[in-house]
Amino acid sequence: MLCVSALQHFLVWFCAPTHNTVLTLLGEELIYAEEGQMVTLNPPAVTNPQTHYSYWVFNGNQIAWRNPFSGKGVNDKDSLSLTDGSVLVITNIQQNLFGTFTCQIYTSGNRDTPVDTTTYKILKLSVTMDPPSPLLPGEDLSLNCNAGRNPKIHWLNPQGQKINSQRIQQKATGQDKGEWTCVVTYSNKESKAKISVTLVDLTTAPSHLQYTSKSSPLTIPCSTTATWDTIKTRDIEGGKWEFFAKPGASLKSNAPQMLFSLSLDPLKWTPDQDNELRYDPKLQNGILSLKRNQGKDGDSGDYVCSLKFKNGVTLNRTVTVHVLQITSSPGIELISGQQVNLTCDLGSPLPSDLQLKWFPPGQSSLPSLKSDHHPTHLIIPEVGMGDGGKWRCELWRNSTRLTSAVITRKCDKGMTLAQDYCKPVTFCFSPQPKGFYRS
């Protein structure tokens, strides 16, 4: 007998006996699978469970069988199962089950000549990462996709972008955190293997700008992309919060102020000064934010959150805080009939994406403000009793109110003078609290 094999995605055997020429086509189907994956192998399409005997063979050894009388068996019930239709299911494929599976169909139990045969070649598909997660920004990200017989391979990054390469080699950034997918293409089919990349970094907030006022809550956000248990695996050395005051602020020094130092055991922020700021108790979950019930005029500036690791890498994020204020001139006491100037700003010109809205008292002599973009400065030519009460200024970005400030003017008719005296009291408020706060 002469047998010649030709292999290219399928296996063909030409067998020429000395007396009769018989051609048998045994189609070999390639399957790529990850270790631990479920694999389903179908018998030949002609299989009839009511009339056929089926036998499954792995690397030359019988591993499962079924007869037309509903009798069946497998030699490894922990890993294999056989359906009534002779479908072989590998529930959790391990290293010892990668190889060649063959299903043979017979019309009798004598197993003389098979009616049909199907062969599967299961090849291991694996992805590796060296060094493994977690990574710090700037460290080497190295991913490799391994598959036998050199199929076509590409990667999908966490954003779903295609990278035509078997190997990923680059410096890790925040965009690399998440699930990477290796895609193997063969015979118009695809198999996929996934690997998760963990990056220890500080999150990027939707906006690094925060706005507050004297009675609005102040929140300075900062958090990590990983839990504290994960961070500790990278040998963290410490952390801190620093404050860089806005230029021109009334501080004794322009040097940064240390607000908090990070203590590792036990894990907590240790204050370096009494600033009434408090930290979030969820430090174990990577929440590093600072808070205070009310903002202050001196809160304007940059707040820097940083973590330092023993390998020299330092992570930091900067949050810029702006304080909205209303100022009034002239003086503390105003006489009815005087001109009054009101200013609402952040201490500097407003960016083009921010707008102000003024809300004067209902009886104010000020002409109606019909535009949605109100001026920073208001002039009341002659202040009167109708201008007493609450003046509110709100700061908006598109349809979002960021914060608001209020000045309340108490106008009392003098007991011994003919004029009305208006004594201004200024403060800021949050949209939620009600009532007035004296400064």
ZAKEFI-111046 format. One record per residue (C-alpha): residue number from 1; z, y, x. Coordinates in steps of 0.02 Angstrom, whole numbers, plus 50000, padded with zeros to 5 digits. Layout:
residues N
[NUM,[Z,Y,X]],
...
This chain:
residues 439
[1,[50000,50000,50000]],
[2,[49953,50173,50065]],
[3,[50058,50322,50009]],
[4,[50021,50503,50056]],
[5,[50132,50648,50003]],
[6,[50088,50830,49978]],
[7,[50227,50957,49945]],
[8,[50209,51134,49882]],
[9,[50328,51174,49740]],
[10,[50293,50998,49673]],
[11,[50281,50824,49747]],
[12,[50129,50712,49720]],
[13,[50122,50531,49773]],
[14,[49954,50441,49786]],
[15,[49987,50255,49791]],
[16,[49838,50139,49826]],
[17,[49880,49954,49806]],
[18,[49761,49826,49883]],
[19,[49697,49764,49714]],
[20,[49715,49902,49581]],
[21,[49719,50090,49610]],
[22,[49865,50173,49517]],
[23,[49897,50362,49520]],
[24,[50074,50418,49475]],
[25,[50117,50603,49465]],
[26,[50301,50639,49492]],
[27,[50325,50825,49459]],
[28,[50465,50899,49565]],
[29,[50543,51054,49493]],
[30,[50641,51170,49606]],
[31,[50807,51238,49544]],
[32,[50914,51365,49637]],
[33,[51098,51368,49591]],
[34,[51260,51442,49653]],
[35,[51407,51330,49690]],
[36,[51515,51319,49534]],
[37,[51370,51356,49416]],
[38,[51321,51247,49267]],
[39,[51152,51160,49287]],
[40,[51056,51075,49146]],
[41,[50921,50945,49186]],
[42,[50801,50890,49048]],
[43,[50722,50717,49041]],
[44,[50531,50697,49030]],
[45,[50455,50777,48876]],
[46,[50398,50607,48808]],
[47,[50578,50542,48798]],
[48,[50623,50466,48629]],
[49,[50810,50425,48619]],
[50,[50776,50297,48480]],
[51,[50656,50191,48583]],
[52,[50677,50233,48767]],
[53,[50797,50185,48904]],
[54,[50837,50329,49023]],
[55,[50911,50321,49198]],
[56,[50965,50466,49308]],
[57,[50963,50441,49497]],
[58,[51037,50561,49627]],
[59,[50980,50542,49807]],
[60,[50933,50360,49772]],
[61,[51093,50312,49679]],
[62,[51105,50289,49490]],
[63,[51229,50412,49415]],
[64,[51194,50405,49226]],
[65,[51106,50299,49095]],
[66,[51070,50288,48908]],
[67,[50994,50153,48795]],
[68,[50916,50163,48620]],
[69,[51075,50092,48544]],
[70,[51176,50250,48586]],
[71,[51257,50168,48735]],
[72,[51275,50284,48885]],
[73,[51378,50315,49040]],
[74,[51402,50426,49192]],
[75,[51487,50384,49356]],
[76,[51575,50553,49376]],
[77,[51645,50613,49211]],
[78,[51728,50765,49292]],
[79,[51562,50839,49348]],
[80,[51428,50755,49242]],
[81,[51392,50729,49058]],
[82,[51244,50654,48965]],
[83,[51189,50711,48793]],
[84,[51116,50599,48657]],
[85,[50946,50666,48707]],
[86,[50972,50607,48888]],
[87,[50997,50784,48953]],
[88,[51104,50781,49111]],
[89,[51230,50924,49124]],
[90,[51316,50966,49288]],
[91,[51464,51068,49228]],
[92,[51522,51137,49395]],
[93,[51402,51099,49535]],
[94,[51483,51076,49705]],
[95,[51414,51051,49880]],
[96,[51401,50862,49858]],
[97,[51281,50878,49709]],
[98,[51144,50981,49790]],
[99,[50994,50869,49816]],
[100,[50862,50770,49720]],
[101,[50888,50710,49540]],
[102,[50763,50593,49458]],
[103,[50754,50539,49276]],
[104,[50654,50382,49236]],
[105,[50606,50328,49059]],
[106,[50574,50145,49014]],
[107,[50525,50052,48855]],
[108,[50639,49906,48897]],
[109,[50795,49871,48996]],
[110,[50698,49773,49127]],
[111,[50648,49934,49216]],
[112,[50481,49862,49269]],
[113,[50363,50010,49251]],
[114,[50428,50183,49199]],
[115,[50342,50272,49055]],
[116,[50371,50438,49140]],
[117,[50475,50514,49279]],
[118,[50542,50689,49310]],
[119,[50614,50746,49476]],
[120,[50721,50900,49511]],
[121,[50764,50971,49680]],
[122,[50924,51076,49668]],
[123,[50941,51196,49813]],
[124,[51095,51297,49852]],
[125,[51086,51485,49825]],
[126,[51225,51585,49906]],
[127,[51267,51765,49948]],
[128,[51383,51816,50089]],
[129,[51467,51977,50143]],
[130,[51524,52006,50322]],
[131,[51645,52089,50342]],
[132,[51714,52047,50169]],
[133,[51781,52169,50040]],
[134,[51869,52286,50030]],
[135,[51775,52414,50135]],
[136,[51811,52595,50178]],
[137,[51674,52728,50165]],
[138,[51569,52731,50323]],
[139,[51602,52550,50370]],
[140,[51460,52423,50385]],
[141,[51403,52344,50222]],
[142,[51314,52181,50263]],
[143,[51250,52067,50124]],
[144,[51143,51913,50149]],
[145,[51055,51803,50021]],
[146,[51029,51622,50075]],
[147,[50904,51505,49990]],
[148,[50807,51353,50053]],
[149,[50617,51340,50065]],
[150,[50597,51528,50092]],
[151,[50569,51594,49915]],
[152,[50535,51776,49878]],
[153,[50701,51872,49880]],
[154,[50755,52047,49827]],
[155,[50919,52134,49788]],
[156,[50977,52242,49643]],
[157,[51111,52369,49690]],
[158,[51251,52421,49569]],
[159,[51135,52553,49495]],
[160,[51001,52421,49459]],
[161,[50882,52484,49593]],
[162,[50771,52354,49676]],
[163,[50780,52328,49865]],
[164,[50646,52213,49937]],
[165,[50746,52127,50072]],
[166,[50843,51966,50100]],
[167,[50977,52061,50195]],
[168,[51068,52224,50158]],
[169,[51131,52318,50311]],
[170,[51194,52496,50287]],
[171,[51346,52611,50294]],
[172,[51455,52594,50140]],
[173,[51464,52740,50019]],
[174,[51539,52767,49848]],
[175,[51372,52715,49769]],
[176,[51389,52540,49842]],
[177,[51546,52494,49744]],
[178,[51513,52365,49609]],
[179,[51407,52211,49578]],
[180,[51257,52170,49689]],
[181,[51130,52041,49629]],
[182,[51018,51932,49737]],
[183,[50860,51881,49642]],
[184,[50759,51729,49700]],
[185,[50582,51714,49630]],
[186,[50487,51549,49634]],
[187,[50353,51467,49524]],
[188,[50359,51614,49402]],
[189,[50546,51587,49378]],
[190,[50701,51679,49437]],
[191,[50875,51629,49492]],
[192,[51015,51754,49524]],
[193,[51173,51758,49628]],
[194,[51299,51899,49618]],
[195,[51432,51970,49732]],
[196,[51556,52109,49702]],
[197,[51583,52246,49831]],
[198,[51754,52330,49828]],
[199,[51768,52502,49908]],
[200,[51934,52587,49944]],
[201,[51896,52769,49909]],
[202,[51955,52919,49811]],
[203,[51863,52941,49648]],
[204,[51749,53088,49616]],
[205,[51809,53179,49460]],
[206,[51680,53240,49332]],
[207,[51720,53415,49396]],
[208,[51820,53470,49548]],
[209,[51861,53632,49456]],
[210,[52016,53648,49349]],
[211,[52065,53798,49240]],
[212,[52237,53847,49180]],
[213,[52341,53995,49123]],
[214,[52525,54041,49122]],
[215,[52571,53929,48977]],
[216,[52434,53798,48990]],
[217,[52474,53630,49070]],
[218,[52413,53615,49249]],
[219,[52333,53450,49300]],
[220,[52267,53417,49476]],
[221,[52174,53250,49466]],
[222,[52158,53123,49606]],
[223,[52145,52934,49598]],
[224,[52083,52786,49699]],
[225,[51944,52662,49662]],
[226,[52059,52514,49698]],
[227,[52235,52458,49657]],
[228,[52376,52487,49779]],
[229,[52386,52303,49823]],
[230,[52203,52311,49878]],
[231,[52232,52472,49975]],
[232,[52375,52394,50072]],
[233,[52258,52259,50139]],
[234,[52170,52396,50238]],
[235,[52329,52453,50329]],
[236,[52358,52623,50252]],
[237,[52461,52739,50362]],
[238,[52507,52877,50239]],
[239,[52447,53015,50125]],
[240,[52481,53195,50075]],
[241,[52443,53339,49957]],
[242,[52406,53509,50034]],
[243,[52377,53679,49954]],
[244,[52260,53813,50021]],
[245,[52295,53975,49927]],
[246,[52153,54081,49862]],
[247,[52109,54219,49986]],
[248,[52205,54377,49946]],
[249,[52351,54286,49866]],
[250,[52522,54359,49901]],
[251,[52583,54227,50023]],
[252,[52675,54250,50186]],
[253,[52548,54145,50280]],
[254,[52368,54089,50256]],
[255,[52411,53918,50329]],
[256,[52401,53768,50212]],
[257,[52560,53724,50120]],
[258,[52618,53544,50122]],
[259,[52660,53496,49942]],
[260,[52694,53309,49952]],
[261,[52700,53170,50081]],
[262,[52666,52990,50031]],
[263,[52807,52866,50063]],
[264,[52745,52686,50070]],
[265,[52907,52588,50047]],
[266,[52953,52621,49912]],
[267,[52789,52695,49853]],
[268,[52816,52876,49798]],
[269,[52769,53056,49831]],
[270,[52905,53151,49926]],
[271,[52901,53340,49891]],
[272,[52901,53457,50041]],
[273,[52951,53609,49936]],
[274,[53012,53652,49762]],
[275,[52849,53690,49672]],
[276,[52893,53610,49504]],
[277,[52743,53495,49521]],
[278,[52771,53313,49476]],
[279,[52668,53158,49512]],
[280,[52605,53024,49395]],
[281,[52720,52871,49390]],
[282,[52569,52754,49394]],
[283,[52552,52759,49582]],
[284,[52533,52569,49590]],
[285,[52373,52588,49487]],
[286,[52303,52714,49610]],
[287,[52341,52871,49507]],
[288,[52384,53008,49633]],
[289,[52373,53159,49515]],
[290,[52495,53306,49509]],
[291,[52550,53396,49351]],
[292,[52654,53543,49289]],
[293,[52694,53598,49111]],
[294,[52633,53776,49142]],
[295,[52516,53862,49262]],
[296,[52566,54010,49370]],
[297,[52473,54160,49439]],
[298,[52494,54090,49615]],
[299,[52414,53923,49573]],
[300,[52238,53982,49615]],
[301,[52168,53892,49767]],
[302,[52116,53724,49837]],
[303,[52222,53568,49824]],
[304,[52179,53428,49946]],
[305,[52229,53247,49915]],
[306,[52211,53133,50066]],
[307,[52247,52954,50124]],
[308,[52249,52904,50307]],
[309,[52220,52728,50375]],
[310,[52271,52651,50541]],
[311,[52089,52630,50596]],
[312,[52071,52820,50597]],
[313,[51979,52839,50431]],
[314,[52044,52979,50319]],
[315,[51992,52996,50137]],
[316,[52011,53163,50049]],
[317,[51964,53252,49889]],
[318,[51977,53438,49850]],
[319,[52019,53509,49678]],
[320,[51997,53697,49651]],
[321,[52112,53778,49523]],
[322,[52072,53944,49437]],
[323,[52200,54042,49334]],
[324,[52138,54147,49187]],
[325,[52231,54313,49167]],
[326,[52226,54467,49054]],
[327,[52275,54634,49129]],
[328,[52302,54800,49040]],
[329,[52299,54979,49102]],
[330,[52375,55104,49106]],
[331,[52559,55078,49131]],
[332,[52696,54987,49041]],
[333,[52718,55110,48896]],
[334,[52567,55174,48801]],
[335,[52565,55320,48682]],
[336,[52462,55306,48524]],
[337,[52295,55392,48553]],
[338,[52280,55347,48736]],
[339,[52132,55251,48806]],
[340,[52171,55070,48851]],
[341,[52073,54955,48966]],
[342,[52087,54765,48950]],
[343,[52019,54645,49081]],
[344,[52006,54455,49066]],
[345,[51948,54360,49220]],
[346,[51987,54232,49354]],
[347,[52018,54362,49487]],
[348,[51835,54359,49538]],
[349,[51665,54375,49451]],
[350,[51631,54235,49326]],
[351,[51499,54105,49373]],
[352,[51342,54108,49265]],
[353,[51390,53947,49174]],
[354,[51554,54020,49107]],
[355,[51575,54136,48958]],
[356,[51718,54237,48885]],
[357,[51763,54262,48703]],
[358,[51883,54398,48645]],
[359,[51987,54385,48486]],
[360,[52070,54553,48444]],
[361,[52201,54577,48307]],
[362,[52132,54583,48131]],
[363,[52166,54771,48108]],
[364,[52100,54824,48279]],
[365,[51996,54982,48293]],
[366,[51882,54895,48418]],
[367,[51703,54876,48355]],
[368,[51653,54699,48307]],
[369,[51604,54584,48452]],
[370,[51455,54489,48380]],
[371,[51384,54411,48538]],
[372,[51446,54243,48604]],
[373,[51449,54316,48780]],
[374,[51585,54447,48778]],
[375,[51615,54569,48921]],
[376,[51752,54546,49049]],
[377,[51815,54723,49018]],
[378,[51860,54801,48850]],
[379,[51893,54986,48821]],
[380,[51994,55049,48673]],
[381,[51960,55238,48669]],
[382,[52114,55278,48563]],
[383,[52244,55145,48542]],
[384,[52326,55143,48371]],
[385,[52451,55043,48270]],
[386,[52309,54929,48211]],
[387,[52282,54876,48392]],
[388,[52457,54804,48403]],
[389,[52476,54617,48402]],
[390,[52396,54473,48493]],
[391,[52236,54492,48596]],
[392,[52165,54324,48648]],
[393,[52034,54288,48780]],
[394,[51954,54115,48794]],
[395,[51855,54041,48937]],
[396,[51710,53926,48888]],
[397,[51578,53819,48972]],
[398,[51441,53782,48845]],
[399,[51533,53703,48697]],
[400,[51694,53665,48792]],
[401,[51844,53780,48792]],
[402,[51923,53773,48964]],
[403,[52079,53880,48939]],
[404,[52137,54044,48859]],
[405,[52251,54191,48893]],
[406,[52344,54311,48778]],
[407,[52417,54486,48786]],
[408,[52532,54540,48645]],
[409,[52560,54727,48616]],
[410,[52715,54780,48520]],
[411,[52691,54951,48443]],
[412,[52847,55039,48378]],
[413,[52855,55214,48306]],
[414,[52969,55318,48414]],
[415,[53137,55369,48340]],
[416,[53140,55543,48417]],
[417,[52958,55573,48456]],
[418,[52811,55597,48341]],
[419,[52702,55481,48443]],
[420,[52692,55292,48430]],
[421,[52741,55199,48587]],
[422,[52654,55035,48630]],
[423,[52742,54922,48753]],
[424,[52628,54784,48819]],
[425,[52693,54609,48852]],
[426,[52571,54490,48937]],
[427,[52568,54301,48944]],
[428,[52445,54157,48936]],
[429,[52441,54013,48816]],
[430,[52371,53841,48792]],
[431,[52266,53806,48635]],
[432,[52402,53685,48576]],
[433,[52573,53776,48582]],
[434,[52616,53903,48449]],
[435,[52722,54059,48466]],
[436,[52736,54191,48601]],
[437,[52801,54182,48781]],
[438,[52870,54337,48862]],
[439,[52827,54364,49045]],
